[in-house]
């Protein structure tokens, strides 16, 4: 952990700056004194404007729950370790940072955008040109006047008709049970817990609708939290169009690891996919796309889903299938994708879709040329069968189970695997 600089601003200045950054007419310039160690203090300054965070576009944004942490310098970008103390470029999709609750102990976090700056800019232009027929406009005011949001303003409960036509995978096959879970666990409101939206302000509703329209990654992190055993990073909050979550390393950085680590990660990945297919809540999670950045690894070796934006959910307990001709298409259907995009129907999703994708796109790269020839041949055969889209469901599942059986003896019980040690030692006994 890097040694962090400590903020010396008074509480009054911090409060005032936070107020300025959130006010609609302020550029939010922040100046601070820093002391790297016991060396003489320097007084660099940096611009912390609303545009970098995306607060200038709120409430067409993700939320504001963690803004105070930024203003109080309790969330810091890695670049703030430099003597110039400048913000990183605003076109990066994600940033490494650190987070503290006591200004003494810091932990790594990931600060990310749900769309690239270019995508956000194009989306904002589309809103203005289609709704106001101008090149620029107040994004919030334009979306506020739409027919869909006017329905949201009157709604007491998030119902299926309010999300029809939203293109994000999470909402392509929604159920009322899933929508109630979203409202009950939405972390950007002060009083969550009810399936009714009585505690939502009008701005809360716009933020939720906007998030559901562009990228549901933070929503999935909120409604299926890590604390309950779900394989996702912890959602810490959002500010403008930036979200903050626990930090990880993408799985692609582990493609060259030793055989025992590769076997361990492969087994974890198979277990994650199985839990997505079969869980006590009867939600079937499926990927619409996977790659090396979809999964990540914590510092203790625990593997999880790093990017949940491509996850769809089918409710096996309360199946609701919206027919294509019943879906409503409007500006919210086009914020992140082409308005003419065509998506597969809910009943065309194979139960083994995610398993096939992982066996085809991720596991071969992780397990390639790692083991003795005889074992490697068995692994490659199992992967080829598991990745075959023309095989039946049971054949694919059996191939995945065979692969797990091959890998289990190759995964040692060692303190190097901190996430399961010493449990594995006791279980062996």
N, C-alpha and C positions, 0 to 999 in steps of 0.2 A: 504493500500500500504506500502510495506516495505521501509525503508529508504535505499537508494542506496549509494554505494561508488562512489566517483568521480575520474575520471581519471586526473592525473597530468602530463601525458607525454606531451612533447612539440609537436607542429604541425610537426616539422621536423622528430621526432622519429616516430610519427604515420604514416606519409607518407612513411618513410623508411621501417617500419614493414609491412605495407600493400603491398609494392612492393616485399618484401622478401617472404611474404606468397603466393603471386600470381606467383612468378617466379618458373620455373620448377625444379630448383635444390636446393631450399631452404626448410628447415624444418619449418621455420616460428616460431621461439621461441620468445615469447612475455613476457616482464617483465614490471610490472607497480607498482607504488606506490599508496596506497589507504589510505583514512582517513575516518573511519566509522562515526565519529562525530568530536568533538573537541579534542578527546583523542590523545595521542602521535601517530605519524604516524608509520606504520609498512611497511615493504617492502617484502611481499611475492611474489613469482613468480609462474607462471603456464605455461604449455606447450600448445600453441595454434597452433598445427601443421596442415598442409594441409590435412592429412589423416582423422582427425576427421570431418572436413567439407566435405570431398569428393573432394577437389580441386585437389588431386593427380590423380583423374580419369577424370577430365575435359579435353576435352569437351564432354565426355560421362557422362554428369551430367545435372542438371536442369538449372543452370544459375549462374550469378555472380552479379546480380543487387544490392544485399544488403550486399556484403562482407565488404565494407567500414564501415558499421555500426558495424559489429563484431569487426573489427580491432581497431576502435575508442572507443570501449566499450560502444557504444550507444544501443547495444543489449546485454543483460546479462542474463545468466542462473541463476536460483534461487540459485544454489550451490555456486555462486560467493559471496554470503553473508557470507560464512564461512570464518574463519580466514586463512584457507589454500588456499583459492581462486583457487581450482582445477576445471578442467572441469569435467562434469558428465561422467559416463561410456558411451562408444561409441556404445553400443549395445541396448540402449533404442530406441523405435520407436518414442517417442516424449518427449519433455522437456517443463517445464514451464519457462518462462522468462519475461523480461521487456524491454520496448522499449522507447526511448526518441528522441525528435527532438531538445531539448534545454538544455539537461543535468539537468533540474530542475524538470520537470514533467514527470513521468514515467507511462506507461500503460501496463497492462499484455498482453503477446502474447504467442502463441504456436509455438514452434520450432519443426518441425517434419521431419521424413524421409518418403519417398514414398514407400520404402520397408524396411524390417528389415535388419540388418547387415548381417545375415546369408543368406537371399535371395539375397542381393547384391553380396555377395561373390560367391554364387553358380552361379549367372548370369554372373559374370565376368569370372569365370572358364569356363563356357559354351562357352563364346565368344572366349577365347583363344584356347580351345581344338578343337572347330569346325572350326575355321578360320585360326589358325596358327599351330595347332597340337602340341602345347606346353602347359605346365602347367601354365605358366605365360607369360604375354605379355603386350604391350602397348594397353590398351583397345581402346583408341581413334584411334590409327593407324590401328588397326584391323577392326574397324567398318568403317573407312574412305574408305577402299578398297572394301567394299561390293558393289554388283551390285545396290542394292536399293539406297544407299547413293550417288553413282555416278549419278544416275538419278536425285536425289535431287539437286546435285551441278549444273546441267545443267538447272534445272527448273526455270522459271520466276514466276510461279504461283503454289500454292499447289492444285493439282488436284486429282481426285478419284483414279487414277491408282497408285499414290505415297503412298497411305495409305492402299491399298488393303492388307488384311491378318493381319493387326495389331489387336491384340486381345482385346484391351481395349474397354469397352462397348460404349464409346463415338463414336468410329469409326467402329462399326459393321454394321451400317446402315447409312453411311455418305451421305451428299448432298454437292453440290458445294457451296451452300449458307452458309452452316455451316463451310466448310473449309476456305472460304473467311473471315468469321468472326474470325476464329482462327488467321489467319495471320494479319488481320487488328488490332487486339487487343492484340497481343502477347507482354507482358510487359518486356521481357528480351532483346528487341532490343531498340536502342536509338531513332529511328524514326518510330514508328508504325503509322498506319492510312491508308495504302494502301493495296489493295488486292494482289498486286504484291510483290514479295520478292526481289526487287532490293536493298532495304536497309538492307537486311540480309547478314551478312558475312558468309563464309563457316562454321565457328564454330557455328554461330547462328543456321544454318540449322541443324547441328548435334545435338545441344542441344534440339531443338524442336522435332526432330525425336525421340531422346532418350526418352524424356518426354512422347510423344504420345504413345510410345511402352510399357512403364512400368506402368504408372499411370497418368491419365488425371485430377486428382483432382486440381492441380494448374491451369491448362488450363481452366477448367470450372469456377474457381474463377475469372479468368481474363476476360473471354468473357461474363460472366453474373455477373457483379459486384454488390456488396451490395448497392452501391450508386444509382443504377438504380432500386432498389426495389426487387432484386432477393434474395432469402433466403439463402445466403451463407456468410461465414466469409470473411473479407477483406483480399485480397492477398497483402502482404507488400513487398515481394521479395524473392529471393533465393540466396544461396551461396553454390556452390558445389552441394552436394546431400541433403542439408537441405533447407526447405522452412519455411518462417515465415508468420503467419497469426494472426488475432485477436483472443484473447483467449476466451474460453468458458468452461462451465461445461457439461459433457456428460449427456444425458437425464436419464441414469440409476441411477444417483445420486438423482433423483427426484421421484423415485418410492415410497418413504415413505412420501411424502409431504401431506399436508392437502387436504381435498376434493375440496376446492375452487381453489387451485393452480393446482391440477390434472385436474379439469374440464377445466381450462383456457389453460393448455398445450395441452390437447387433442383436443380442438377446434382449436388451432393454428396449430397443426399437420395435422388435416383434411383440413384446409385452404391451407397449404403448398402443400399437395398432389393435391388438386384441381387446384392450380395455375400451378403445373407441368403438369397437364393433359390439362388445358385450359389456354392459354395466348395469348396476342396480336401478338406475333411473330410467332404463329403457329408451335412452337416446342413442340413435345410431349416428356416429360422426363419420363423415367421409371427406376425403380430400378431392378437390377439383384439379390440383396440381401439387407436385412435390419436387424439391430439389435440395441441394446441399445446405441451403440457408433455412430450410423449413424447420430443421431440428437443431437444437443446441445442447451444450453440456455445461452444467454448473461446475464450480471449482472442486466439489467433492466427487465428481465423476458421474453425477446423476443426469440422465438424458431426459429431455422434455421437448415439447413442441414450441419452437421459438417464434414461429410466425403462424398465427391462427387465422389469417385473413382468407386463406383458401379452404377453410373448413365449412362444410355444410352439415346440417343436422336434420335428420328425419326422426320424428317422434313415433316410436314403435308402440306406444301406449295410446296415443291419441292422433292417429294418422289423419293429416289434412292435405289433400292434393288440390292445388289451384290449377285449373285448366288454363291454357295459354290465352284463350279468347276472353277469359274473365279478368286478366291482369290489366291493371291501370298503368299507363306509361305517361310520364310527365318529366319535368326537369330533374326531379330527384332520381329518376331512372337513368339519367345520363351524366351524373356528376363524375363518375369514375370510369365508365365504359361507354362504348359507342351505343347510341340509342337503338341501333338496329341489331345489336347483338342477340343471338339466339342461344338459349340454354337448354340442356337436356331436361326432359320432364322428370318429375320425381320418381315415377314408377320405372324409369329406365336405369336408375342407379343400382349397380350390382353390389351385393353385400360384401364382396371381396375386392371392391374397386381400390381402396387404399392399400390393401395388402399387395395387390398386383403392382401398383405404382412404386411402392417401396422396394419390392423385389427386383424391379426393372431399373429404377433410377438411382437408388441410394446404396443398397446393400452390396451390389457388385463392386462399387468403387471402394467401399469400406473394407471388403473382405478379399480383394484381388491379390493374388500371389502372396498370401500371408502364411500359408501352412504347408506341411509336407505334401508331396504330390498326390498321394493316395487320398488324404483327407480333403485336399483342395478340389479334387475331382468330384467327390461326393457333395461338397458344398456347391460347386458350380452346377451340378445336375439338379440339386434341390432348388436353386435359385431360378434356373431356366424353367422348371415346371411351375414354380410359384408365380413367375412373371407372364405366363402364357394366358392371354386374354380369351383364348378359344376353349379353354378347359372349363369344366364344371366347378361349381363352388367348392364342393367337398375335396376335389383333387387339389385345388389351390391351397386350401387350408391344411390338407395332409402334408403337402410339400413344405409348408411353413413349419409345421410341427416336426417334420423330419429334420429340417435345418436346425431347429432349436435343439434337438437331441444330439446332433453332431457337435454343436458349439458348447453345450453345457460342460463337458469334461475339459474344455480348453480354457475355461474361465476359473482361475485360481481364487482361493479365499485369502486375500492379502490386505494389509492395512492401506495399500495403495488405492484400493477401491473404498474410499472413506464412506460413501453413501450406504454401504451394506456391511461394513465391518465394525464391530466383531459379530454381528448377527449371523453371518454365514458360518462362523466358527462354531457358535453354539448350536445352530441348526444341524451341522454335520455330526455333532456329538449325539 
